[in-house]
Amino acid sequence: LKTFLREKGLNNAFTGGLSSYALVLLCLHYLLHRPHNRVIASSSSSESDDGDNDVDEHDEVGTVLLGFLEYFGTIYDHRCTGITWFINPVGHLESVEYERKVRQGPLVLDDPIHPHDRGVYNVGAGAYAMARVVTALENAFYATTFHRPSRFTPTPLSQMIHWSGPVPAAAV
């Protein structure tokens, strides 16, 4: 995701994009709340081992990436929703979305280091180009979801991140 945002010029809060810290918090929020559609069979299962219950780790990472792109590119409304953090009764950090009453900036993403000060420490305050970030995530979601392989884009990931080949030994 960071490489993708860098290629789009959206990886720096100083230029209106997302800082690394804000991106990590968005990823963490998504991972804490993403739907878990698959059931992973335990190794002690009595079912036959025909490979149907095995989960390919790369497929899972790809599914999570597509889910992140879909959620923050098409579903989540950064203009009227904020994300805040709190410590649950067990002592674990959790996040929750809330409706913003006052427009405090393009992205309200509270700093989990200060879980009791909602809206005071906004990690996403510098993301004034958040609309461009959302558009890039949405475009990446649709480009990878409806990918048609070609000579120049053989894989869905090549729709998002461009690779110019190996670095020549003389350049290293």
C-alpha positions, 0 to 999 in steps of 0.5 A: 500500500505504501508503494502504491501511494508513493507511485501516486504521490500520495504517501506524504502528509506534507503533500496532502497524502497519508502519512505512514502512521495514518496508513498503519492505523487505517490498516489496523482498523480494517484488520480489526473489523474486516469480515472473516468469511473463511473457516480454516479447518484445524489440523485435528479435523476428522474431514478428509485431507483433500486440500479443499480446507487449506487456505493459501496464504497469498490468497488470504493476503490478496483477499485482505488487500482487496477488502481494504481497497474496497472498504476505504475506496468505496464504502468508508466516507471520510468526510462524515466519519471518524475513527477513534481508539479505546482500551476495552475492559480486557486491556486490548486496543480497539477502534470504532467509527463515529459520526463526525458532528463538526467537520474537522478536516478531510480525515479524522483519525484519532491517535491511539496513544491518547485514547481518551482525547477524541478529536484532539490528536488527529493523525489524519489532519494533514491529509488534505488530498484525501479525496485523491487517496480515496479515488486512487484506492477505488481505482485500484480496487476496480482495476484489480477486481476486473483485471484482464491479463495482458502483456503489460499487466500480467497480474492483478497487482501489476494494475496497481504497482508498476515494475520496471524490471530488475535493477542492472548490476551497474546501478547498484 
